[in-house]
Amino acid sequence: MNNIHIYIYVCIKMFKTLPSLKTFALASRNSHYTKCSQPPNKDLATFLGGKLSYRDGKHCALTDQGKSYALPINHSFDQMFYSTKLLGQHIN
């Protein structure tokens, strides 16, 4: 398998985690979130090979890895939002 095939394979795998990534980003903006029976980041954690959250009573909380991961992910979503908003202003 050459580099382009590996790149495409990784992109496809990452694309499948986008719904989980979006949910993780939203959930991580709160210090605790509910509905821990089916963590919103289960697919993402499986893809990354580690836990991003844990059960804390009736809520879920982010692990240290989850907190570290949330910072660049939320920044990326913020950049996409502002870039889209800016582009929308230029199109209209």
Stockholm file with secondary structure:
# STOCKHOLM 1.0

chainA/1-92         MNNIHIYIYVCIKMFKTLPSLKTFALASRNSHYTKCSQPPNKDLATFLGGKLSYRDGKHCALTDQGKSYALPINHSFDQMFYSTKLLGQHIN
#=GR chainA/1-92 SS CCHHHHHHHHHHHHHHTHHHHHHHHHHHTSSCBSCTTSCTTHHHHHHHTSCSEEEETTEEEECHHHHHHHHHHHHHHHHHHHHHHHHHHHHC
#=GC SS_cons        CCHHHHHHHHHHHHHHTHHHHHHHHHHHTSSCBSCTTSCTTHHHHHHHTSCSEEEETTEEEECHHHHHHHHHHHHHHHHHHHHHHHHHHHHC
//
